[in-house]
Amino acid sequence: MIHTRICDLLGIVHPIVLGGMGTATTAPLVAAVSNAGGFGTLGTSAFNAATLDTEIASIRERTEKPFGINHLLFQIQEDMFTVTLSAKPTVAAFAWARKDQDLREYFQRAHDVGCRVMYMAGEVPEALRAADAGADVIVAQGTEAGGHVVWMASLPLLPMMVQAVAPLPVLCAGGIADGRGLAAALALGAEGVLLGTRFMATPEAPIHPNFKQAIVESDGHDTVLTEIPDLASQRVWPGAMSRAQRNRFIERWSGREWALRQNAQDVGRQVAAARAAGDIHNASLSFGQDAGLIDSIKSVREVIQDTIGEAETIIKDRLPSLLRQSGEAKKLTSGKKTASKGS
Ligand SMILES: Cc1cc2nc3c(=O)[nH]c(=O)nc-3n(C[C@H](O)[C@H](O)[C@H](O)COP(=O)(O)O)c2cc1C
């Protein structure tokens, strides 16, 4: 059994967190992750205050376990944040603040109602800013991730962030879809992982079946960092690119962003219609490079159990088998020396 500080802090069995994904998390997915011993998080960008309230009630009907609510700080709406605060989830999760926003104010209000504060950052200075403002957990998001990202890859970013914000617990997000990723993240100093793409390819995820199948069929090499989806939805994301599949929609506007800006309203409508119809060629498909590690649609429970089982095997069997006793290692080294002397 893998047990880390994050398990105690959040009251969960397994150190696996569902990323609060604006268009891809609803009550059934959030509750399924929490019920399976992980930590479910609801993204809020697809809701208004009234529908958010209903969605939170629906999570509570499905689970008594802890869960979180995620807000994109650059577009946070006061009435929606008030709904979150009144619901008192275990975690108020935040990401993507503008440089001029005061994190301390939001974090304090969340702490005042008893929430833990989680902040996702793609760069060390941003993580330090959140740590200084009182965050309880930092998420190190690498550029491999689906959705909005910056430039640093998880492998160097995670240990840098762990060191920078110590002793705060850090979760690793981006590029993780199985136990190999979990074991690697733990080895680099993370207290757990936060997954997005892997949970999108589950029956519980609220996205069109064609999009789930597109993740299964992706070899992971077919995503790009682009501003095209944001231009089509007329949204200015502070300092981020979007990782999305390089499909017909992206190819049509690539290098012609100026023309997309001129036609954004129409294109935005077409993309929304394509999304509703499950048209994988003309909708914007956000997923991470780890789609290349996902070859089937599995239930949330299976995802969590398989990830934990695989990571345990790596930690218990593979890694110890790489270690040699010091005597054995000496014998090998001296054997090599003798051989080279003789040659
Ligand atoms: C479709 C989609 C929507 C997302 N929306 C949000 C969001 O609203 N808030 C947020 O903090 N992160 C969001 N993310 C990022 C995830 O929280 C997480 O960092 C990422 O999915 C992890 O990488 P992975 O997809 O490789 O697992 C989104 C990701 C995707 C794929």
Ligand as a Chemical Component Dictionary entry (heavy atoms), coordinates in Angstrom:
data_LIG
# 
_chem_comp.id                   LIG 
_chem_comp.type                 NON-POLYMER 
_chem_comp.pdbx_formal_charge   0 
_chem_comp.three_letter_code    LIG 
# 
loop_
_chem_comp_atom.comp_id 
_chem_comp_atom.atom_id 
_chem_comp_atom.alt_atom_id 
_chem_comp_atom.type_symbol 
_chem_comp_atom.charge 
_chem_comp_atom.model_Cartn_x 
_chem_comp_atom.model_Cartn_y 
_chem_comp_atom.model_Cartn_z 
_chem_comp_atom.pdbx_ordinal 
LIG C1  C1  C 0 -9.871  19.227 -21.100 1  
LIG C2  C2  C 0 -9.060  19.725 -19.958 2  
LIG C3  C3  C 0 -9.553  20.771 -19.171 3  
LIG C4  C4  C 0 -8.809  21.238 -18.080 4  
LIG N1  N1  N 0 -9.332  22.237 -17.298 5  
LIG C5  C5  C 0 -8.665  22.625 -16.190 6  
LIG C6  C6  C 0 -9.250  23.588 -15.296 7  
LIG O1  O1  O 0 -10.338 24.095 -15.523 8  
LIG N2  N2  N 0 -8.545  23.913 -14.180 9  
LIG C7  C7  C 0 -7.323  23.355 -13.889 10 
LIG O2  O2  O 0 -6.735  23.689 -12.847 11 
LIG N3  N3  N 0 -6.751  22.456 -14.720 12 
LIG C8  C8  C 0 -7.399  22.075 -15.851 13 
LIG N4  N4  N 0 -6.831  21.143 -16.677 14 
LIG C9  C9  C 0 -5.479  20.596 -16.360 15 
LIG C10 C10 C 0 -5.566  19.409 -15.406 16 
LIG O3  O3  O 0 -5.957  19.859 -14.123 17 
LIG C11 C11 C 0 -4.210  18.681 -15.271 18 
LIG O4  O4  O 0 -3.201  19.584 -14.905 19 
LIG C12 C12 C 0 -3.769  17.940 -16.511 20 
LIG O5  O5  O 0 -4.837  17.323 -17.166 21 
LIG C13 C13 C 0 -2.717  16.903 -16.109 22 
LIG O6  O6  O 0 -2.098  16.360 -17.215 23 
LIG P1  P1  P 0 -2.597  15.018 -17.944 24 
LIG O7  O7  O 0 -3.752  15.445 -18.778 25 
LIG O8  O8  O 0 -1.407  14.604 -18.740 26 
LIG O9  O9  O 0 -2.984  14.038 -16.895 27 
LIG C14 C14 C 0 -7.536  20.663 -17.787 28 
LIG C15 C15 C 0 -7.054  19.611 -18.572 29 
LIG C16 C16 C 0 -7.799  19.138 -19.648 30 
LIG C17 C17 C 0 -7.260  17.983 -20.449 31 
# 
loop_
_chem_comp_bond.comp_id 
_chem_comp_bond.atom_id_1 
_chem_comp_bond.atom_id_2 
_chem_comp_bond.value_order 
_chem_comp_bond.pdbx_ordinal 
LIG C1  C2  SING 1  
LIG C2  C3  SING 2  
LIG C2  C16 DOUB 3  
LIG C3  C4  DOUB 4  
LIG C4  N1  SING 5  
LIG C4  C14 SING 6  
LIG N1  C5  DOUB 7  
LIG C5  C6  SING 8  
LIG C5  C8  SING 9  
LIG C6  O1  DOUB 10 
LIG C6  N2  SING 11 
LIG N2  C7  SING 12 
LIG C7  O2  DOUB 13 
LIG C7  N3  SING 14 
LIG N3  C8  DOUB 15 
LIG C8  N4  SING 16 
LIG N4  C9  SING 17 
LIG N4  C14 SING 18 
LIG C9  C10 SING 19 
LIG C10 O3  SING 20 
LIG C10 C11 SING 21 
LIG C11 O4  SING 22 
LIG C11 C12 SING 23 
LIG C12 O5  SING 24 
LIG C12 C13 SING 25 
LIG C13 O6  SING 26 
LIG O6  P1  SING 27 
LIG P1  O7  DOUB 28 
LIG P1  O8  SING 29 
LIG P1  O9  SING 30 
LIG C14 C15 DOUB 31 
LIG C15 C16 SING 32 
LIG C16 C17 SING 33 
# 
